[in-house]
Amino acid sequence: MSDSVVAVVTFRPLPGRGPEVVELLAPIVAGVHEEPGCLLYALNEASDGSFWFVEKWATASDAERHASSSPALPALAERLSPLLEGVPVIVQGVAHPLGDPAKGAL
């Protein structure tokens, strides 16, 4: 098992608001990339219009620091929530690299 922490955050923009969401997120993502312990913070879009972030943090402490005190998150929540259907769903856990270590975990 790895010390790193992986999270997936899923959310769905209101109809037609996807491009606005991406535009809003661009500078915020750049800031998160500079946070201590950020190994991956990648936005993805599904064919159904939903989005998901895949996050990887070097340690649980880094993930907790991001969740509790990232300067990006309060502004993100305030500006993003009016553009979304419902609230984002966050799933966080640790990797269990199986098989080839380079291919078995993020």
Backbone as a chain_set.jsonl record, in Angstrom:
{"seq": "MSDSVVAVVTFRPLPGRGPEVVELLAPIVAGVHEEPGCLLYALNEASDGSFWFVEKWATASDAERHASSSPALPALAERLSPLLEGVPVIVQGVAHPLGDPAKGAL", "coords": {"N": [[0.85, -1.184, 0.0], [0.436, 2.266, -0.621], [1.655, 5.47, 0.59], [0.475, 7.636, -0.482], [-2.476, 9.574, -1.252], [-5.506, 9.272, -2.955], [-8.089, 10.961, -4.633], [-11.359, 11.266, -5.996], [-13.454, 13.526, -7.463], [-16.654, 14.197, -8.348], [-18.947, 15.959, -10.457], [-21.747, 17.723, -11.905], [-22.364, 20.075, -14.339], [-24.905, 22.602, -14.791], [-27.192, 22.456, -17.58], [-25.581, 23.432, -20.549], [-23.63, 24.925, -19.244], [-21.09, 23.896, -19.032], [-18.693, 24.798, -20.527], [-18.269, 27.261, -19.247], [-17.74, 26.419, -16.659], [-15.288, 25.075, -17.031], [-13.678, 27.233, -17.822], [-13.761, 28.771, -15.485], [-12.456, 27.046, -13.722], [-9.818, 26.827, -14.663], [-7.705, 28.782, -13.749], [-7.786, 28.171, -11.051], [-7.093, 25.482, -10.852], [-4.429, 25.657, -11.679], [-3.345, 27.0, -9.477], [-3.754, 25.098, -7.426], [-2.043, 23.11, -8.29], [0.362, 24.067, -7.384], [0.329, 23.653, -4.676], [1.674, 22.214, -1.648], [2.664, 18.841, -1.884], [0.921, 18.114, -3.923], [0.446, 15.854, -6.366], [-1.065, 15.164, -8.529], [-3.729, 16.705, -10.147], [-6.278, 16.693, -11.887], [-8.605, 17.603, -14.323], [-11.415, 16.129, -15.843], [-13.759, 15.298, -18.442], [-16.815, 13.694, -19.03], [-18.68, 11.927, -21.595], [-21.337, 12.383, -21.1], [-21.495, 14.92, -20.135], [-20.868, 15.317, -17.485], [-18.355, 16.042, -15.011], [-15.138, 15.198, -13.653], [-12.663, 15.334, -11.163], [-9.464, 13.983, -10.769], [-7.434, 13.443, -8.143], [-4.219, 13.354, -6.656], [-2.331, 13.035, -3.823], [0.693, 13.45, -2.017], [0.816, 12.647, 0.657], [-1.419, 11.775, 3.37], [-1.62, 13.951, 5.062], [-1.041, 16.072, 3.34], [-3.274, 15.945, 1.629], [-5.305, 16.462, 3.482], [-4.577, 19.041, 4.285], [-4.991, 20.428, 1.905], [-7.794, 20.083, 1.628], [-8.74, 21.389, 3.909], [-7.55, 23.925, 4.087], [-6.846, 25.055, 1.649], [-6.235, 27.866, -0.326], [-7.684, 28.135, -2.622], [-10.144, 26.777, -2.511], [-12.464, 27.949, -1.027], [-13.26, 30.165, -2.665], [-13.676, 28.799, -5.015], [-15.854, 27.089, -4.388], [-17.845, 28.992, -3.873], [-18.109, 30.311, -6.351], [-18.529, 28.231, -8.143], [-20.719, 26.646, -7.328], [-23.298, 27.829, -8.105], [-23.384, 27.063, -10.736], [-23.796, 24.401, -10.941], [-25.534, 21.215, -10.972], [-26.794, 20.095, -8.143], [-24.548, 18.962, -5.503], [-20.964, 18.524, -5.453], [-19.551, 15.214, -5.424], [-17.369, 13.536, -3.341], [-14.875, 11.135, -3.239], [-12.48, 9.518, -1.422], [-9.389, 7.834, -0.981], [-6.844, 5.288, -0.477], [-4.243, 4.02, -2.56], [-3.955, 0.716, -3.861], [-1.589, -0.726, -5.189], [-1.516, -3.093, -7.634], [-0.219, -5.831, -9.528], [1.781, -4.686, -12.21], [3.719, -2.17, -10.891], [3.934, 0.376, -12.059], [1.671, 0.572, -13.55], [-0.423, -0.115, -11.977], [-1.439, 1.753, -10.233], [-2.407, 5.15, -9.652]], "CA": [[0.0, 0.0, 0.0], [1.168, 3.514, -0.768], [1.312, 6.553, 1.517], [-0.252, 8.68, -1.195], [-3.933, 9.579, -1.15], [-6.163, 9.569, -4.221], [-9.488, 11.376, -4.503], [-12.121, 11.535, -7.212], [-14.537, 14.469, -7.183], [-17.539, 14.244, -9.511], [-19.981, 16.989, -10.433], [-22.422, 17.928, -13.191], [-22.815, 21.447, -14.566], [-26.224, 22.843, -15.364], [-27.13, 22.369, -19.04], [-24.956, 24.536, -21.266], [-22.671, 25.678, -18.424], [-19.798, 23.209, -18.999], [-17.565, 25.646, -20.908], [-18.07, 28.268, -18.198], [-17.103, 25.713, -15.544], [-13.882, 24.86, -17.393], [-13.019, 28.542, -17.775], [-13.646, 29.131, -14.075], [-11.522, 26.153, -13.042], [-8.448, 26.895, -15.186], [-6.721, 29.399, -12.85], [-7.828, 27.51, -9.748], [-6.29, 24.266, -10.99], [-3.025, 26.073, -11.703], [-2.958, 27.28, -8.096], [-3.7, 23.845, -6.664], [-0.826, 22.401, -8.701], [1.481, 24.609, -6.608], [0.197, 23.311, -3.259], [2.587, 21.162, -1.205], [2.204, 17.463, -1.949], [0.03, 17.839, -5.061], [1.081, 15.044, -7.403], [-1.975, 15.129, -9.67], [-5.009, 17.393, -9.96], [-6.618, 16.68, -13.306], [-10.022, 17.7, -14.661], [-11.852, 15.274, -16.949], [-15.175, 15.454, -18.787], [-17.431, 12.501, -19.617], [-19.531, 12.199, -22.755], [-22.661, 12.823, -20.643], [-21.404, 16.29, -19.649], [-20.394, 15.393, -16.106], [-16.917, 16.249, -14.863], [-14.529, 14.648, -12.456], [-11.261, 15.573, -10.862], [-8.665, 12.944, -10.142], [-6.408, 14.094, -7.336], [-3.287, 12.484, -5.941], [-1.556, 13.796, -2.854], [1.836, 12.665, -1.545], [0.502, 12.081, 1.972], [-2.736, 12.121, 3.915], [-1.525, 15.318, 5.596], [-1.155, 16.997, 2.209], [-4.678, 15.937, 1.198], [-6.084, 17.147, 4.522], [-4.254, 20.472, 4.216], [-5.709, 20.947, 0.734], [-9.239, 20.111, 1.902], [-9.11, 22.278, 5.018], [-7.009, 25.284, 4.07], [-6.432, 25.524, 0.326], [-6.806, 29.183, -0.608], [-8.527, 28.063, -3.818], [-11.432, 26.106, -2.343], [-13.637, 28.786, -0.7], [-13.679, 30.915, -3.855], [-14.182, 27.817, -5.969], [-17.198, 26.669, -3.975], [-18.77, 30.122, -4.023], [-18.325, 30.634, -7.764], [-18.913, 27.059, -8.913], [-21.998, 26.038, -6.928], [-24.461, 28.243, -8.898], [-23.299, 26.5, -12.082], [-23.88, 22.941, -10.849], [-26.707, 20.457, -10.532], [-26.44, 19.415, -6.896], [-23.235, 19.212, -4.904], [-19.952, 17.551, -5.854], [-19.381, 13.998, -4.628], [-15.942, 13.304, -3.136], [-14.481, 9.813, -2.757], [-11.045, 9.575, -1.153], [-8.852, 6.583, -0.465], [-5.437, 5.0, -0.724], [-4.029, 3.096, -3.67], [-3.472, -0.649, -3.639], [-0.96, -1.05, -6.47], [-1.469, -4.514, -7.945], [0.421, -6.087, -10.815], [2.89, -3.799, -12.55], [3.594, -0.965, -10.058], [3.784, 1.578, -12.881], [0.353, 0.576, -14.169], [-1.433, -0.545, -11.021], [-1.893, 2.841, -9.36], [-2.192, 6.502, -10.174]], "C": [[0.891, 1.241, 0.0], [0.763, 4.509, 0.312], [0.483, 7.633, 0.837], [-1.758, 8.479, -1.058], [-4.498, 9.997, -2.504], [-7.609, 9.958, -3.932], [-10.077, 11.55, -5.898], [-13.302, 12.405, -6.797], [-15.384, 14.573, -8.448], [-18.589, 15.332, -9.337], [-20.541, 17.161, -11.832], [-22.845, 19.394, -13.301], [-24.271, 21.484, -15.018], [-26.107, 22.786, -16.887], [-26.542, 23.639, -19.663], [-23.881, 25.277, -20.505], [-21.285, 25.038, -18.364], [-18.616, 24.08, -19.395], [-17.245, 26.721, -19.864], [-17.372, 27.651, -16.986], [-15.617, 25.514, -15.828], [-13.104, 26.167, -17.308], [-12.787, 28.985, -16.332], [-12.555, 28.317, -13.379], [-10.067, 26.34, -13.464], [-7.461, 27.566, -14.226], [-6.679, 28.735, -11.474], [-6.978, 26.247, -9.778], [-4.805, 24.614, -10.979], [-2.522, 26.372, -10.293], [-2.834, 26.027, -7.256], [-2.447, 23.06, -7.033], [0.393, 22.861, -7.911], [1.414, 24.251, -5.124], [1.157, 22.182, -2.885], [1.944, 19.78, -1.299], [1.268, 17.14, -3.088], [0.82, 17.102, -6.138], [0.246, 15.001, -8.676], [-3.257, 15.852, -9.279], [-5.52, 17.647, -11.366], [-8.127, 16.675, -13.51], [-10.309, 16.857, -15.896], [-13.331, 15.517, -17.194], [-15.671, 14.183, -19.467], [-18.331, 12.898, -20.781], [-20.931, 12.663, -22.355], [-22.652, 14.243, -20.075], [-20.993, 16.425, -18.2], [-18.87, 15.546, -16.111], [-16.434, 15.474, -13.654], [-13.077, 15.068, -12.39], [-10.678, 14.274, -10.353], [-7.542, 13.681, -9.436], [-5.496, 13.029, -6.745], [-2.391, 13.374, -5.099], [-0.479, 12.893, -2.274], [1.548, 11.976, -0.218], [-0.921, 12.461, 2.372], [-2.727, 13.54, 4.469], [-1.655, 16.353, 4.486], [-2.599, 17.087, 1.725], [-5.552, 16.681, 2.199], [-5.834, 18.646, 4.489], [-4.989, 21.112, 3.037], [-7.198, 21.113, 1.051], [-9.616, 21.156, 2.94], [-8.62, 23.712, 4.859], [-6.493, 25.746, 2.715], [-7.045, 26.896, 0.073], [-7.765, 29.161, -1.796], [-9.948, 27.605, -3.519], [-12.605, 27.003, -1.943], [-14.156, 29.569, -1.909], [-14.265, 29.976, -4.896], [-15.609, 27.424, -5.629], [-18.217, 27.78, -4.215], [-19.107, 30.388, -5.489], [-18.858, 29.456, -8.568], [-20.318, 26.563, -8.589], [-23.206, 26.542, -7.72], [-24.493, 27.65, -10.311], [-23.546, 24.998, -12.112], [-25.275, 22.438, -10.527], [-26.279, 19.721, -9.264], [-25.054, 19.784, -6.408], [-22.238, 18.165, -5.405], [-19.908, 16.362, -4.885], [-17.889, 13.702, -4.569], [-15.741, 11.902, -2.583], [-12.97, 9.844, -2.614], [-10.581, 8.242, -0.599], [-7.372, 6.458, -0.753], [-5.337, 3.965, -1.838], [-3.581, 1.735, -3.151], [-2.845, -1.098, -4.956], [-0.834, -2.564, -6.656], [-0.832, -4.698, -9.318], [1.624, -5.185, -11.009], [2.744, -2.506, -11.753], [3.389, 0.32, -10.863], [2.388, 1.686, -13.48], [-0.77, 0.282, -13.187], [-1.939, 0.53, -10.084], [-1.653, 4.166, -10.06], [-0.888, 7.033, -9.636]], "O": [[1.981, 1.233, 0.571], [-0.324, 4.415, 0.881], [-0.142, 8.454, 1.509], [-2.242, 7.38, -0.79], [-4.027, 10.954, -3.118], [-8.268, 9.353, -3.087], [-9.386, 11.929, -6.843], [-14.054, 12.055, -5.888], [-14.891, 14.987, -9.497], [-19.058, 15.596, -8.23], [-19.903, 16.797, -12.82], [-23.592, 19.894, -12.461], [-24.792, 20.509, -15.561], [-25.032, 23.041, -17.429], [-26.949, 24.756, -19.346], [-23.263, 26.184, -21.062], [-20.39, 25.577, -17.712], [-17.619, 24.11, -18.673], [-16.079, 27.044, -19.635], [-16.517, 28.282, -16.365], [-14.78, 25.759, -14.958], [-11.994, 26.199, -16.778], [-11.725, 29.517, -16.006], [-11.819, 28.843, -12.544], [-9.165, 26.035, -12.685], [-6.442, 26.953, -13.909], [-5.641, 28.743, -10.811], [-6.231, 25.974, -8.839], [-4.013, 23.93, -10.331], [-1.388, 26.03, -9.955], [-1.906, 25.905, -6.456], [-1.851, 22.411, -6.173], [1.361, 22.111, -7.784], [2.361, 24.525, -4.387], [1.426, 21.297, -3.697], [0.817, 19.578, -0.846], [0.849, 15.99, -3.22], [1.741, 17.654, -6.739], [0.78, 14.823, -9.77], [-3.799, 15.626, -8.197], [-5.233, 18.684, -11.965], [-8.838, 15.846, -12.942], [-9.55, 16.869, -16.865], [-14.07, 15.893, -16.284], [-15.021, 13.661, -20.372], [-18.697, 14.064, -20.928], [-21.638, 13.264, -23.163], [-23.676, 14.722, -19.588], [-20.787, 17.541, -17.724], [-18.199, 15.221, -17.09], [-17.206, 15.137, -12.756], [-12.371, 15.148, -13.395], [-11.321, 13.548, -9.594], [-6.795, 14.443, -10.051], [-5.944, 11.941, -6.381], [-1.782, 14.326, -5.587], [-0.711, 11.703, -2.064], [1.988, 10.848, 0.007], [-1.536, 13.35, 1.784], [-3.723, 14.255, 4.356], [-2.299, 17.387, 4.664], [-3.093, 18.178, 1.443], [-6.438, 17.442, 1.81], [-6.764, 19.437, 4.645], [-5.542, 22.204, 3.161], [-7.786, 22.158, 0.774], [-10.693, 21.746, 2.863], [-9.208, 24.628, 5.434], [-5.768, 26.738, 2.643], [-8.252, 27.072, 0.239], [-8.572, 30.077, -1.956], [-10.876, 28.013, -4.217], [-13.689, 26.821, -2.497], [-15.364, 29.623, -2.142], [-15.233, 30.315, -5.576], [-16.478, 27.428, -6.501], [-19.318, 27.528, -4.704], [-20.26, 30.657, -5.825], [-19.558, 29.648, -9.562], [-21.032, 26.106, -9.481], [-24.096, 25.738, -7.996], [-25.511, 27.729, -10.998], [-23.512, 24.383, -13.178], [-26.082, 23.127, -9.902], [-25.465, 18.801, -9.337], [-24.466, 20.777, -6.835], [-22.627, 17.046, -5.741], [-20.191, 16.497, -3.694], [-17.221, 13.624, -5.6], [-16.355, 11.524, -1.585], [-12.257, 10.158, -3.567], [-11.297, 7.596, 0.166], [-6.73, 7.401, -1.213], [-6.235, 3.144, -2.028], [-2.91, 1.636, -2.124], [-3.494, -1.776, -5.753], [-0.118, -3.227, -5.907], [-0.907, -3.81, -10.167], [2.393, -4.95, -10.077], [1.746, -1.803, -11.915], [2.735, 1.249, -10.389], [1.966, 2.773, -13.874], [-1.945, 0.417, -13.53], [-2.779, 0.258, -9.226], [-0.803, 4.279, -10.943], [-0.505, 8.161, -9.947]]}, "num_chains": 1, "name": "protein.A"}
